Amino acid sequence: MNDSSTAAQGPYGNEISGGARLNGPTVQAREVHGGIHLHTESERADVPVRPRQLLPVPAHFTNRTDDLAALTALHAAGSRVVVVSGPAGIGKTTLVSKWLRSLSDDFPDGQLYTDLRGHSGGDPVSPAEVLSQFLRALGTTVPSQDTVELASLWRTLTAELRIAVMLDNSFTAAQVRPLLLSGPAGLVVVTSRRRLTGLRMQGAGFHQLEALGPDAGVELLTRGIGADRVAGELSSAQRLVSLCAGLPLAVCLASARLAARPRQSVGALADALERDAGDGRLAALEVEGETSVRKALDASYAVLNEETARLYRTLGLLPVPTFDALIAAAACGTSVDRAERRLDELVEANLVEDVGPDSYRFHDLLRLHAYDRATEDDSQAAREEALRRFCDWCLYTATAAQALLTPIQLTLPREYAHVPELPPPFDGEAEALAWLDARRTHLMGAVRLASGRGWDDTCWMLVDALWPLFLRLRHYTDWIEAHEIGRDAARRAGNGAAERQMLNSGAIGLGAAGRTEDSAAWYRASLDAAREAGDARDEGQALLGLGACHREAGRPADAVAYLNRAISVWEGCGYPRGAALARTTLGELALAAGAPGEAVEHLTRAHAVMVAVNDPHDAARSLALLGRARVRAGADAEGMASMREALAVFTASGAAFWQARTLEMLGLSAAERQDETAARDFLARAVTLFEATSPADARRLGGDG
């Protein structure tokens, strides 16, 4: 049972120190001239990494001098938004990366990159998710998932910065608009397969990237296989480039095949591509050139050894934007060493992109090709096993993280179709939380996959294992979606305890996201189910949650009634921590009602229990409130000491919202003691933290309405 307090708690904000890798839209930071510099390569990665130099532009990048000059002209003419469009595989990302590198001196405060996944399968990345990651990369705690609020904070923080932002693989103008900068010194460069003419309203400049001409295509092929080889078969080289439809991706794949076979003639490969018409999804896509890409991909795939080809097909099945050796090994049921060797072979063959230390991804077209090959070459049973192994690995590793992060929580039993033999990739709490956050997109993909495949027990177990991620980092959209899926899966599985777990945990997320009425409905459903099952602990959790909902709705009398009922139920079944959670909320209510003596009584009892059960966060929460109650009751010195002690705990754990709340209480207490200097300092620090975690509180405290 995830019986955490339902009172508002701030997101867990990780400090950026040199570099950070965040899940969802990829960002990687390093310090540059005092700013944050993020990679401008077409990369997505999913684990914390060390700071490193920007990856070089690939050696096979053809100059495209005219295109670079066109972008420079748009920038010189005053365009602060530049849209580079063109068909898949045309080289948009590589071109923009090279151009932005040439402008690094113009943007000393840094560069940021994100893949908006507009054409990657599934839903494009939402603006709120991108803004959350960018704000975290800039060292700011994300206050909510409201796009308007996040966009306002983003524009404010970047108004004076000289930064460049690359929005790769965009889908619509609406996806881009909230991510634009407000300052005159910044630059946003958008790549898309669509022209995005709707951005003209924002003053965008546009450049359409066309397929390589015959000469440029031959130049690119020459870089891959050498001038002598091309000169000896110039007409065949021109025919090969034509078969690749002028797409740099296709030309590079063809050159990689030829480079691996120095005795094969260029004409022989061109003949093979002409003979093999190809079929499947890639051939059917109505995008320029992709039929020719299928021919090139099939040719490159055909030379892989059996084990590497199997890994290629397996990775194409997985619902993840990026992958590493651990995921590859888990899905294939092999060792990490073997997976690493096979991944190296795929990178060498230009079938997989190496986008960072132990992080890889498919080009969009390659993912489609790998999926099609798996559908054609593997049995249904083999495909099912690979996907099940992936889900089991996610469940196994998330459960290990849960055990480190919330050991006091009751965890329902886990079951696996294939028990993973690989060790979890973390040792302590910080690493475990970082892994959960970095792999959030993968884990949500596993939740959806398990639900869609009818693996209902795996589905709800995985949602349950993600509890520390949702509680600490407050990804509200994923929190709610996951629990809606998990609730339905538990219901289909006929597991009442799991369904109540999903209802209670999901209700906490709904309440934290400000959806009080929805939260109350979930709690009422949980309460009915708990009473029917005779589960007193779950009944107490539902009562606590309903009390919190009434408190949030401004009905303190109803809140007190529900909280007292929760205490009675929990004390009756011997669960003191639950009763302490309810007493903490009762103490807050009493303090707000001007009854500090009553608040001291509730909070003293709650704090003692939290210390006894070794719950540091909730012990500090009750201590902070107790300190304020003591000051209000006349014990100024004792109360200030208690609040300072709690503040130290919140600062160490990164609980920014509760740091702000404690600072506010210290400021109010100092003002009541006529210590105006200390009061101003405490309150100013509180406003700064509230601006990132709760803008409404920042406005309230700062007097801005």
VOZA-424164 format. One record per residue (C-alpha): residue in one letter; chain; z, x, y. Coordinates in steps of 0.2 Angstrom, whole numbers. Example, Ala and Ser with C-alpha at 12.3 -4.5 7.8 and 13.67 -1.06 7.14 Angstrom:
REM residues 2
  type  mol     up   east  north
     A    A     39     62    -22
     S    A     36     68     -5
REM end
This chain:
REM residues 705
  type  mol     up   east  north
     M    A      0      0      0
     N    A     -5      7     17
     D    A     10      1     26
     S    A      8     10     42
     S    A     15      4     58
     T    A      3     -8     67
     A    A      8     -3     84
     A    A     -5      6     94
     Q    A     -7     24     90
     G    A    -19     36     98
     P    A    -34     45     89
     Y    A    -31     62     81
     G    A    -39     74     93
     N    A    -44     91     86
     E    A    -46    105     99
     I    A    -62    114    100
     S    A    -59    133     98
     G    A    -76    142     98
     G    A    -85    131     86
     A    A    -84    114     78
     R    A    -95    104     66
     L    A    -93     86     66
     N    A   -100     72     55
     G    A   -113     59     60
     P    A   -124     66     74
     T    A   -123     84     72
     V    A   -116     96     85
     Q    A   -111    114     84
     A    A   -102    122     98
     R    A    -99    140    104
     E    A    -93    146    120
     V    A   -106    151    132
     H    A   -103    156    150
     G    A    -87    146    150
     G    A    -96    130    143
     I    A   -100    123    126
     H    A   -116    128    118
     L    A   -123    117    104
     H    A   -137    121     92
     T    A   -154    116     97
     E    A   -161    118     80
     S    A   -166    103     69
     E    A   -150    104     60
     R    A   -137     92     53
     A    A   -121     99     45
     D    A   -105     92     39
     V    A    -91    105     37
     P    A    -81    115     50
     V    A    -90    132     53
     R    A    -88    148     62
     P    A    -96    151     78
     R    A   -113    159     76
     Q    A   -129    164     86
     L    A   -142    151     87
     L    A   -154    151     73
     P    A   -171    159     78
     V    A   -187    149     79
     P    A   -196    150     63
     A    A   -208    164     61
     H    A   -222    153     56
     F    A   -220    143     73
     T    A   -237    143     81
     N    A   -237    147    100
     R    A   -243    130    106
     T    A   -244    138    123
     D    A   -252    123    131
     D    A   -238    111    125
     L    A   -224    123    131
     A    A   -233    124    148
     A    A   -234    105    149
     L    A   -215    104    146
     T    A   -212    117    159
     A    A   -222    108    172
     L    A   -213     91    169
     H    A   -197    100    171
     A    A   -203    109    187
     A    A   -209     92    194
     G    A   -191     86    193
     S    A   -191     76    177
     R    A   -173     76    171
     V    A   -178     66    155
     V    A   -193     72    145
     V    A   -199     63    130
     V    A   -209     73    117
     S    A   -218     61    104
     G    A   -230     63     90
     P    A   -232     59     71
     A    A   -220     65     58
     G    A   -221     83     53
     I    A   -231     88     69
     G    A   -218    100     75
     K    A   -208     91     89
     T    A   -191     98     85
     T    A   -197    116     83
     L    A   -207    115     99
     V    A   -193    108    109
     S    A   -180    120    102
     K    A   -191    135    107
     W    A   -193    128    125
     L    A   -175    125    127
     R    A   -171    143    122
     S    A   -182    149    136
     L    A   -172    139    148
     S    A   -155    145    142
     D    A   -152    153    159
     D    A   -155    137    168
     F    A   -141    128    158
     P    A   -126    140    158
     D    A   -114    126    154
     G    A   -122    123    137
     Q    A   -134    114    126
     L    A   -131     99    114
     Y    A   -141     93     99
     T    A   -140     77     89
     D    A   -151     70     76
     L    A   -152     51     79
     R    A   -160     48     62
     G    A   -173     36     69
     H    A   -184     38     55
     S    A   -173     45     41
     G    A   -170     29     31
     G    A   -156     17     34
     D    A   -150     13     51
     P    A   -152     24     66
     V    A   -136     32     73
     S    A   -128     21     86
     P    A   -126     27    104
     A    A   -107     25    102
     E    A   -107     37     87
     V    A   -117     50     96
     L    A   -106     48    112
     S    A    -90     50    101
     Q    A    -96     66     93
     F    A   -102     74    110
     L    A    -86     69    118
     R    A    -76     77    104
     A    A    -87     93    106
     L    A    -82     94    124
     G    A    -64     93    119
     T    A    -61     75    124
     T    A    -51     63    113
     V    A    -62     47    110
     P    A    -54     32    117
     S    A    -63     18    108
     Q    A    -80     14    100
     D    A    -86      3    115
     T    A   -103     10    120
     V    A   -101      5    138
     E    A    -84     13    140
     L    A    -90     29    131
     A    A   -105     31    141
     S    A    -95     29    157
     L    A    -84     43    151
     W    A    -98     54    146
     R    A   -107     52    162
     T    A    -91     56    172
     L    A    -87     72    161
     T    A   -105     79    163
     A    A   -109     74    181
     E    A   -107     92    187
     L    A   -112    101    172
     R    A   -128    111    170
     I    A   -132    106    152
     A    A   -147    102    141
     V    A   -146     88    128
     M    A   -158     87    114
     L    A   -160     69    106
     D    A   -170     72     91
     N    A   -178     59     80
     S    A   -175     45     92
     F    A   -180     27     87
     T    A   -180     16    103
     A    A   -177     18    121
     A    A   -162      7    120
     Q    A   -154     20    108
     V    A   -157     34    121
     R    A   -151     26    137
     P    A   -132     27    135
     L    A   -134     45    131
     L    A   -142     50    147
     L    A   -134     61    160
     S    A   -129     56    178
     G    A   -129     73    186
     P    A   -144     81    195
     A    A   -143     97    186
     G    A   -144     91    168
     L    A   -159     89    156
     V    A   -161     77    142
     V    A   -176     80    130
     V    A   -180     66    117
     T    A   -191     68    102
     S    A   -198     53     93
     R    A   -212     47     83
     R    A   -214     33     95
     R    A   -219     35    113
     L    A   -203     27    120
     T    A   -212     21    136
     G    A   -197     10    140
     L    A   -189     26    147
     R    A   -201     26    162
     M    A   -187     15    170
     Q    A   -176     31    169
     G    A   -189     42    177
     A    A   -194     50    161
     G    A   -209     62    159
     F    A   -219     61    143
     H    A   -228     73    132
     Q    A   -238     68    117
     L    A   -239     82    104
     E    A   -255     81     94
     A    A   -260     88     77
     L    A   -264    106     77
     G    A   -283    110     80
     P    A   -293    120     68
     D    A   -290    137     76
     A    A   -271    134     78
     G    A   -269    128     60
     V    A   -278    143     54
     E    A   -267    154     65
     L    A   -252    146     57
     L    A   -259    148     40
     T    A   -262    167     44
     R    A   -244    169     48
     G    A   -239    163     31
     I    A   -252    173     20
     G    A   -259    187     31
     A    A   -274    190     41
     D    A   -284    199     28
     R    A   -282    184     15
     V    A   -288    171     28
     A    A   -302    182     35
     G    A   -309    184     17
     E    A   -310    165     15
     L    A   -311    158     32
     S    A   -321    142     28
     S    A   -309    138     14
     A    A   -294    141     25
     Q    A   -302    129     38
     R    A   -304    116     24
     L    A   -286    118     18
     V    A   -280    115     36
     S    A   -291    100     37
     L    A   -283     93     21
     C    A   -266     96     29
     A    A   -271     84     43
     G    A   -266     97     56
     L    A   -247     94     52
     P    A   -237    111     54
     L    A   -226    105     39
     A    A   -241    103     28
     V    A   -249    119     33
     C    A   -232    128     30
     L    A   -230    121     13
     A    A   -248    126      8
     S    A   -245    143     14
     A    A   -229    145      5
     R    A   -238    140    -11
     L    A   -251    153     -8
     A    A   -239    166     -3
     A    A   -230    164    -19
     R    A   -246    166    -29
     P    A   -255    181    -21
     R    A   -269    180    -34
     Q    A   -273    162    -31
     S    A   -288    160    -19
     V    A   -287    149     -4
     G    A   -302    139    -10
     A    A   -293    135    -26
     L    A   -279    127    -18
     A    A   -290    117     -6
     D    A   -300    112    -22
     A    A   -284    106    -30
     L    A   -278     96    -15
     E    A   -295     88    -14
     R    A   -295     83    -32
     D    A   -277     76    -32
     A    A   -278     60    -23
     G    A   -259     57    -25
     D    A   -250     40    -24
     G    A   -233     33    -21
     R    A   -223     29     -6
     L    A   -229     45      4
     A    A   -247     41      1
     A    A   -244     23      7
     L    A   -235     26     23
     E    A   -245     21     38
     V    A   -242     37     48
     E    A   -255     49     52
     G    A   -257     64     40
     E    A   -243     59     27
     T    A   -256     56     13
     S    A   -261     74     15
     V    A   -243     80     15
     R    A   -240     71     -2
     K    A   -254     82     -9
     A    A   -246     98     -2
     L    A   -228     93     -8
     D    A   -234     89    -25
     A    A   -242    106    -26
     S    A   -226    115    -21
     Y    A   -216    104    -32
     A    A   -227    108    -47
     V    A   -222    127    -47
     L    A   -203    124    -47
     N    A   -194    128    -63
     E    A   -186    114    -73
     E    A   -168    116    -66
     T    A   -174    118    -48
     A    A   -185    103    -49
     R    A   -171     92    -56
     L    A   -160     97    -42
     Y    A   -174     93    -30
     R    A   -176     75    -37
     T    A   -157     72    -38
     L    A   -154     77    -20
     G    A   -168     65    -15
     L    A   -158     50    -23
     L    A   -142     54    -13
     P    A   -137     43      2
     V    A   -133     58     13
     P    A   -141     66     28
     T    A   -136     83     23
     F    A   -129     92      7
     D    A   -120    108      2
     A    A   -119    117    -15
     L    A   -103    107    -20
     I    A   -112     90    -18
     A    A   -127     97    -27
     A    A   -116    104    -41
     A    A   -107     88    -43
     A    A   -122     77    -43
     C    A   -130     88    -56
     G    A   -115     91    -67
     T    A   -117    110    -65
     S    A   -108    125    -57
     V    A   -107    129    -39
     D    A   -115    146    -42
     R    A   -130    138    -51
     A    A   -132    125    -38
     E    A   -132    138    -24
     R    A   -146    148    -33
     R    A   -157    132    -35
     L    A   -154    128    -17
     D    A   -160    145    -12
     E    A   -176    142    -22
     L    A   -179    126    -13
     V    A   -177    134      4
     E    A   -188    148     -1
     A    A   -201    135     -6
     N    A   -199    126     11
     L    A   -194    110      2
     V    A   -176    110      9
     E    A   -171    116     26
     D    A   -156    128     28
     V    A   -147    121     43
     G    A   -131    131     43
     P    A   -118    140     32
     D    A   -119    131     15
     S    A   -128    116     23
     Y    A   -145    109     19
     R    A   -156     94     23
     F    A   -173     87     19
     H    A   -186     84     31
     D    A   -189     65     32
     L    A   -205     66     22
     L    A   -198     78      9
     R    A   -184     66      6
     L    A   -196     52      2
     H    A   -206     64     -9
     A    A   -190     69    -19
     Y    A   -185     51    -21
     D    A   -203     47    -28
     R    A   -203     61    -40
     A    A   -186     56    -46
     T    A   -192     38    -49
     E    A   -207     45    -58
     D    A   -200     59    -68
     D    A   -182     54    -72
     S    A   -176     40    -83
     Q    A   -166     26    -75
     A    A   -151     32    -85
     A    A   -153     50    -78
     R    A   -154     43    -60
     E    A   -139     32    -63
     E    A   -128     47    -70
     A    A   -133     58    -55
     L    A   -128     44    -42
     R    A   -112     40    -52
     R    A   -107     59    -52
     F    A   -109     59    -33
     C    A    -98     44    -31
     D    A    -85     51    -43
     W    A    -85     67    -33
     C    A    -82     58    -17
     L    A    -68     48    -24
     Y    A    -60     63    -32
     T    A    -60     74    -17
     A    A    -55     60     -4
     T    A    -41     56    -16
     A    A    -35     74    -15
     A    A    -36     74      4
     Q    A    -26     57      4
     A    A    -12     65     -7
     L    A    -11     79      6
     L    A    -12     69     22
     T    A     -2     53     17
     P    A      9     58      2
     I    A     22     44      6
     Q    A      9     30      4
     L    A      8     21    -12
     T    A     -9     25    -21
     L    A    -17     14    -33
     P    A    -23     22    -50
     R    A    -40     30    -50
     E    A    -53     29    -63
     Y    A    -69     40    -65
     A    A    -84     39    -76
     H    A    -87     58    -74
     V    A    -71     67    -69
     P    A    -76     81    -58
     E    A    -72     99    -63
     L    A    -75    106    -46
     P    A    -60    110    -35
     P    A    -57    101    -18
     P    A    -64    112     -4
     F    A    -48    112      6
     D    A    -30    118      4
     G    A    -19    110     18
     E    A    -18     95     29
     A    A    -29    101     43
     E    A    -43    106     31
     A    A    -42     90     22
     L    A    -43     79     38
     A    A    -58     90     44
     W    A    -67     88     27
     L    A    -65     69     28
     D    A    -71     68     46
     A    A    -86     80     42
     R    A    -91     70     27
     R    A    -88     53     34
     T    A   -106     48     34
     H    A   -107     54     16
     L    A    -92     45     11
     M    A    -98     29     19
     G    A   -114     31     10
     A    A   -105     32     -7
     V    A    -95     16     -2
     R    A   -111      7      1
     L    A   -120     14    -15
     A    A   -105     10    -26
     S    A   -105     -8    -19
     G    A   -124    -10    -21
     R    A   -124     -3    -39
     G    A   -110    -15    -44
     W    A    -97     -1    -47
     D    A    -84    -11    -39
     D    A    -68     -2    -45
     T    A    -76     15    -38
     C    A    -80      6    -22
     W    A    -63     -1    -17
     M    A    -54     15    -24
     L    A    -65     25    -12
     V    A    -61     14      3
     D    A    -43     16     -1
     A    A    -44     35     -2
     L    A    -52     35     15
     W    A    -36     28     23
     P    A    -30     44     31
     L    A    -47     46     40
     F    A    -47     29     47
     L    A    -28     29     52
     R    A    -29     46     61
     L    A    -46     47     68
     R    A    -49     28     72
     H    A    -67     27     68
     Y    A    -66      8     70
     T    A    -83      3     65
     D    A    -83     12     49
     W    A    -65      7     46
     I    A    -69    -12     47
     E    A    -86    -11     37
     A    A    -78     -1     23
     H    A    -64    -13     21
     E    A    -75    -28     21
     I    A    -85    -20      7
     G    A    -69    -14     -2
     R    A    -61    -31     -1
     D    A    -77    -40     -8
     A    A    -78    -26    -22
     A    A    -60    -28    -27
     R    A    -62    -47    -27
     R    A    -77    -46    -39
     A    A    -67    -34    -50
     G    A    -53    -46    -51
     N    A    -40    -34    -45
     G    A    -28    -43    -34
     A    A    -17    -28    -30
     A    A    -33    -19    -24
     E    A    -39    -34    -14
     R    A    -22    -36     -5
     Q    A    -23    -17     -1
     M    A    -40    -19      7
     L    A    -34    -35     17
     N    A    -19    -26     24
     S    A    -28     -9     28
     G    A    -43    -18     35
     A    A    -31    -30     46
     I    A    -23    -14     53
     G    A    -41     -8     58
     L    A    -46    -25     66
     G    A    -30    -25     76
     A    A    -32     -7     82
     A    A    -49    -12     87
     G    A    -43    -26     98
     R    A    -49    -40     86
     T    A    -32    -48     85
     E    A    -37    -65     79
     D    A    -47    -58     65
     S    A    -33    -46     60
     A    A    -21    -61     59
     A    A    -33    -70     48
     W    A    -34    -55     36
     Y    A    -15    -54     36
     R    A    -13    -73     32
     A    A    -25    -71     17
     S    A    -15    -56     11
     L    A      2    -65     14
     D    A     -5    -80      3
     A    A    -11    -68    -11
     A    A      5    -58    -11
     R    A     16    -73    -13
     E    A      5    -80    -26
     A    A      6    -63    -35
     G    A     25    -61    -32
     D    A     22    -44    -23
     A    A     36    -42    -11
     R    A     30    -26     -3
     D    A     13    -33      1
     E    A     22    -49      8
     G    A     32    -38     19
     Q    A     17    -29     25
     A    A      8    -45     29
     L    A     23    -52     39
     L    A     24    -35     49
     G    A      6    -36     53
     L    A      7    -55     59
     G    A     22    -50     69
     A    A     12    -36     78
     C    A     -2    -49     80
     H    A      9    -61     89
     R    A     16    -47    100
     E    A     -1    -42    105
     A    A     -5    -60    109
     G    A     10    -61    121
     R    A     21    -72    109
     P    A     37    -61    108
     A    A     47    -75    100
     D    A     35    -78     86
     A    A     34    -59     84
     V    A     52    -57     82
     A    A     53    -71     69
     Y    A     39    -63     58
     L    A     47    -46     60
     N    A     64    -52     54
     R    A     56    -60     39
     A    A     48    -44     35
     I    A     64    -35     36
     S    A     72    -48     25
     V    A     59    -46     12
     W    A     58    -27     12
     E    A     77    -25     11
     G    A     77    -38     -3
     C    A     65    -27    -14
     G    A     72    -10     -9
     Y    A     59     -4      3
     P    A     69      4     18
     R    A     54     12     26
     G    A     45     -5     28
     A    A     61    -12     36
     A    A     61      3     48
     L    A     44      0     53
     A    A     48    -18     58
     R    A     64    -12     67
     T    A     54      0     77
     T    A     43    -14     83
     L    A     58    -25     87
     G    A     65    -11     97
     E    A     49    -10    108
     L    A     51    -29    110
     A    A     69    -28    116
     L    A     65    -14    127
     A    A     51    -24    135
     A    A     62    -39    137
     G    A     75    -29    147
     A    A     88    -27    133
     P    A     91     -9    131
     G    A    107    -10    121
     E    A     98    -21    108
     A    A     83     -9    108
     V    A     95      6    105
     E    A    103     -2     90
     H    A     86     -6     82
     L    A     78     11     85
     T    A     93     21     80
     R    A     92     13     63
     A    A     74     15     62
     H    A     74     33     66
     A    A     87     37     53
     V    A     77     30     40
     M    A     61     38     45
     V    A     70     55     45
     A    A     77     51     28
     V    A     60     47     20
     N    A     52     62     28
     D    A     39     52     39
     P    A     38     64     54
     H    A     26     54     64
     D    A     35     37     64
     A    A     51     46     66
     A    A     45     54     82
     R    A     38     37     87
     S    A     55     28     85
     L    A     64     43     93
     A    A     53     42    109
     L    A     56     24    111
     L    A     75     27    107
     G    A     75     40    121
     R    A     68     28    134
     A    A     81     14    128
     R    A     95     26    130
     V    A     90     30    148
     R    A     89     12    152
     A    A    106     10    144
     G    A    113     23    155
     A    A    113     39    144
     D    A    101     48    154
     A    A    103     66    148
     E    A    103     61    130
     G    A     88     49    132
     M    A     77     63    141
     A    A     81     75    127
     S    A     76     63    114
     M    A     59     60    122
     R    A     56     78    125
     E    A     59     81    106
     A    A     47     67    101
     L    A     34     74    114
     A    A     35     91    105
     V    A     31     83     88
     F    A     16     73     95
     T    A      9     88    104
     A    A     10     98     88
     S    A      1     85     78
     G    A    -12     81     91
     A    A     -7     63     93
     A    A    -14     61    110
     F    A    -10     42    113
     W    A      8     44    109
     Q    A      9     60    119
     A    A      3     49    134
     R    A     16     35    130
     T    A     30     48    129
     L    A     25     56    145
     E    A     24     39    154
     M    A     42     35    148
     L    A     48     52    154
     G    A     39     49    171
     L    A     47     32    173
     S    A     64     39    168
     A    A     63     53    180
     A    A     58     42    194
     E    A     73     31    191
     R    A     84     47    192
     Q    A     75     50    209
     D    A     67     66    203
     E    A     50     63    211
     T    A     43     80    207
     A    A     46     78    188
     A    A     40     60    189
     R    A     23     64    197
     D    A     20     78    184
     F    A     24     68    169
     L    A     14     53    175
     A    A     -1     64    180
     R    A     -1     71    163
     A    A      0     54    155
     V    A    -15     48    165
     T    A    -25     62    159
     L    A    -22     59    141
     F    A    -24     40    143
     E    A    -41     43    151
     A    A    -47     49    134
     T    A    -37     38    123
     S    A    -34     21    132
     P    A    -43     19    149
     A    A    -35      3    152
     D    A    -18     11    152
     A    A    -25     25    163
     R    A    -31     12    176
     R    A    -14      3    175
     L    A     -4     19    177
     G    A    -16     27    190
     G    A    -16     11    201
     D    A    -35      8    199
     G    A    -34    -10    195
REM end
